[in-house]
Amino acid sequence: MSDRSDDDILTVWYDGGCPLCLREIALMRRLDRAKHIHFVDVADPAQPCPLDRQLLLDRFHARKGTVIYDGAAAFAAMWRAIPVLRPLGELARLPPVLWGLEVAYRRFLRVRPILQRWVR
């Protein structure tokens, strides 16, 4: 019997059709040795979605317990679930840091289609 509840697991929804996302998630899986993260490929139509599928494909989302994070906050939640990245995730709890990460993430989303063509 496991001591871990569903509230202890972070669910991360990612775009499995995005080569950049696949690389990022592959790295996070390797770093998540304790298996604190459940990764869900929302590009797979068979996977259930708690929100609109296109919204989950367009913007990174994660859920811990009943709290759903998106954008930079979702990345920060994922980092907190991985011990080696936890300090970065904790730093991102500071509003000015999270704000800066969100600005950078929104800029990244604008160039993501171009970067995807380079990575393929």
N, C-alpha and C positions, 0 to 999 in steps of 0.2 A: 504494500500500500504506500502511495506517495504522499508526502507531506505538502506537496505543492497543489494549490487550488488554481482554478481558472483565472482568478484575480492576480495570480503571481506571474502569469504568462502574458507577454506583450504580443499582440497580433499586429503584423505589419502587412499591408496590402501594397503590392508593387506591380509594375507593368512588365510582364514577362516578354512582351514584344519589343521592348526597348533594350538595345545592347548595352547602353550605359547603366541602366537599372540592373541588368543581369550581372554585370561585373561588380557593382556595388553590393548587391545581395549575396553574391558568392563570397565576397570578402567578409561580410557581416556573419554569414553562416560559419565560416571558418573561425572567426573570433568568438562566436557564441558557443563555446565548448560546453557550458552548463545547460544549453538548450532552453533558455529563458524566452526565446522568441519563436513564434509560430508564423512562418512566412506563407502568404497566400498570393498566388499569381492571378490577378484579376483579369488578365488577358485571356485566361481560360474560362469560357462561358459556363463551364460546369461548376465553377467555384461560386459559392453564395457570397452576396455582397450586402453589407448593412446599410449602404448608401447607394446612390446612383453609380452604376459601373463606370460611366464616362468620367464622373467626378473623381473616382478613385484612380482611373488611368491618367488623368490630367495632372493630378497633384498627389503627392505622397501623404499617406494616412497611416495611423497606428491607433490601437486601442489597448488600454490597460484598465481592467475592470469595466466600469461604465463610462470612462472618460475617453473620448475620441480626440486625437490630436491630428493636425494637418500641417503641411509645410515644414518649416524649420522646427516647430515644436514636435512634430512627429519624428524627425531625425534625432532631436535631443532626447526624446523618450527612448528611442532605439539605442542610442549611445549609453544611456544610463543603465540599460539592461545588460550591457557587456562590460565586465569589470575593467578591462584595459582602457575603455573609452569613457567610463563613468565620470572621471573628472571633467571632461569636455561637456558631457551632458548636464552635469551639475552647474557648471559655469553658465550654460545656456538658460538656466532658470532665472538669471538676472535679466530684468526687462531690457536694458540697453543692449546686452549681448544678443538676446533672442531677436530683438528688433533688427539688429545688424545682420544676423543670419537670415532672417526672413527677407530682407532687402536683397541680399546676395542670392537667395533661392529664387526669388521672383525674376531676377535678371537671368539666372541660369535657365529658367523655364522658357525665356524668350529665345535663347540660342540652342536649346536642346535639340530641335529638329536638325539643325546644321551639324551639330556634334554627332548625332546619331548616324548621319551619312558617313562621317569620317571613320567611325568605329566599326561599322559593319564589315 
